Amino acid sequence: MADKKANQGTLLNPKNVTANDIVRTSKLDGTGGNGMYMTVQSLKKPLTILQSDAGTMLAGVPAYPVDGQVYLLTSLGITGVDHIRTVGIVDANTADFVFNNNCEAYLDGLGVYVPCTYDVATNKIYCKVQDDGIISQVGTSSPTLAILNKNIIGVTYAPNYTDVGLYAIAPSTALSSIFTKVITTSQGTAISSSDIINPLSHVFSYYNYGLDEVRLATQSVDGTLTDGILDETPISIIGFIYN
């Protein structure tokens, strides 16, 4: 058999290749190869491809995703996401070669990979990143916040006293610039050392997009805004990316 021309690559059939097979490299469209040979195992290094090309690979054009190969999918057109890191797998139900939907997104605003669900065929993503901690407050002092489970990497928080029963938590980076949506949750019923007699005191929290900060309000059982209710009260700050 005549040798392949220098601009032709080896089209891989993932059903038949092994780690020691020798292949000739080329661009994804089969053009512009430099004639270099390498083993299939060396191709296990991450391959960077366009999202649109990943979509055609699901139909085997120019080839199916290779089982175990890591892919970096770029040009997604999704705000806040630089690229997706996924891997080729064999679908357990259909035996087709596909991209793993459970993968990672590299977020522009955080500069890190975070777990996500991503569908190559539809270019749809769902990503949730969450910081969990406890917050306390006494007298007219600013609250103290301890983050116990840190996932929104690089973002710190500055709690402030606003008024009686009203507090703010300012992130070091505007979360609205990173995420599609931000929500906060806190323990609905707070039982503090200063409020044992009225265990139905309430804590309310939300994300104020205009000010880009978390806002909290604490009320005694009769609905009056009251200080000193927060006592190691659980709080979560959650960012979502979706399209």
N, C-alpha and C positions, 0 to 999 in steps of 0.2 A: 504493500500500500504506500502511495506517495505521501511524503511528509506534508503536514498542513502548512499553508502559507503563514507568514509571520503575523499577519493581521487577523488570524483566526484563532479563537479560543476553543477549549474543549467543553462542549455542552454536557453538563452533568445530569445524569438520571439518578436522583437520590435513592432509588430502590437498588441500584447496582454498585455504587461506589464504595470503596473501602479506604481506610486511612492511608494506605501505602500506594494507592493509585497515583500515577503521574499524569498531570494535566497541564495544558498550555493556557496561559492567562490572556484575557482580553477585556475590553470594556463590556458592560452589560449587554449592549446591542451587538456584540461580536466583532466590532471594528476597533482598529487602533491598537491591537495587541503588540507587545514588544517581544514576543517570541520566548518569554521566560517560562521555564518549566518549574513546577513545584508539586509537592504531594498534597493530597486532599486534606491531610491533617493540618498543614500549614494554613489552609483556607479557613480554619476554625477561628482565626483572628477576626474581630468585628469588621463587617463590611458595611460601608456607608452607601446607602442608595436613596433615591428620591421616593417619597411616599407614593407617587403615581406609578413608579416602576414596581413597587411592592404590590400594588393592586393588580397589575397584570401578571405578576408571578403566581398569583393564586390560580390562574388559568393555565399555568405552565409556559408563559411567554416571558422571556425566552426559556425559562426553566422554573421548576417548582422550588420553593424554599427547601434548603438542605436541613435535614434533621440534626439538631445540635449546633447549627451555625448561628452565631450572634450577628444581628443586624442593627444598624443605626439608621433610623428612618428620618429623613430631613424634608424641608419644604412642606411642612404640615399645614401651614396657614391657620394655626391655632394660637390665639393670643396667650402669651405667657409661657409657651412650651417651645424650647429650642429644637429638641428631637426626642424620638422614642427609642429606647433600647429594648429589643425583643429577641426572640430566638425561634428558629424553625423547629417545628414538632410534627409528629404524626397524630392526626386527630383520632382519638380513641373510638369514636363512633363511626366515622366514615373511612378511616385509613388513608385519608388525603394528607398531603404535605401542606401545612399551613403555618402561619405565624401565631405564636402564643399570645392570646388576648390578655393574659395576666403578665404585665411587663412593667417597665419603668419609664417615667417621663423626666426629662431634664428641664427644670424650671428656670427661666431666665432670672426671675427676681430673687431666687435663693441660691442659684449656682450649684445645685445638688440634684441627684436623682431621687425621685420619690415613687412609691408603688402606685400603679394605676391600672385601669382596665381600658384597653384600646382595641378598636376593631379596624383592621386595615381596609376592609372592603368599603366601609362607610365613612372612615376618617373621624369616628366619634370617640371621645375620650371621657372618662370619669376618674377624677382624682380627688382624694380627701387627705388633708394633712392636719394634724391636731396636736395642740399643746394642752396638757392637763396640769392643774396645780391646785393649791389651796390659798385662800385669801382671808385675811383677818383685819379688823379695824377697831380701835378704841378711842374714846373721847372725840376730839375734833382733829385727830391726826390723820395723815394720809394712810391708806391701807397698805399692808405688806403682802406681797405676792410671792409665793414660792412655786416655781415650775418643777414638777416632779417627773413629768414625762415629756421630753423635748423632741419635737419633730419639725417644727417650723424653724429650720436652722438659720442662725445668724440674726434673728429678730429678738430683741429684748423688749421689756415692758417697764413703763414708769407709771405706777399708780399715783393718783392725786385726789385730794379732798376738794370737792366742788361746793357742797353745801350740806346742811343737815340731811343725812340719809342718802346723799347723792355723791357718786364717785366716778372717776374716769381712769382708764388704763390706756396710756398712749404707747403704741408700738414704735420701735426705732425706725422701722420702714413702713410706709403706708401699705397696709395689707390689700387694699383695693387695687393697688398697682401690680400685685402678684396673683391674686385669685379672682375668679369669676364672681364668687359670692363668699361672704364671711358671716358666720353666726357665732354666738356665744351661748353657752348653757351654764347654769349654776344651780345648786341645790335649791329646790323650790321652797323647802321648809328648813329654816336655819334655827338650830337650838344652840344658843351660846351660853357661856357661863353667866352672862348678865341678863339672860332672858329665859331662865328655866321656868318661871311661872307662866309665861306666855309662849308655849312651844310652837304656836302657829304663825310666828313672824315669817315674813316672806322676803325673798331676794329676787329681784328682777334684773335681767341683763340683756343688752342688745348691742349690735355694732352700728355706730353712727358713721355713715359713709361721708357725710359732709365734713366732719372733723377727723375722720379716719382714726377713731378710737373706740374702745369698749366703754359703754356707760352702764353703771349699776345703780340700783335704788333699793333701799332696805326699809321695810315697813313693819311696825309693830302689829299686833293682832287686830287693833281697831283701824288700821289703814294709815296711821300717822307715820310720816317719814322720821326715822329714828336712827341715831348713831349707835355704834357698839354692838350691832347684831351679828356682823360677820365674825366668826370665830372658827378658823380653819375650815371655812366653807369651800367645798369642791367647786372648781370652775374650769371650763374648757373653752378654748378659742380654736375654731375650726375653719379652715380654708378649703374651698372647693374649686376645682377647675372642671368645666364640662362645656359641651357645645351641642 
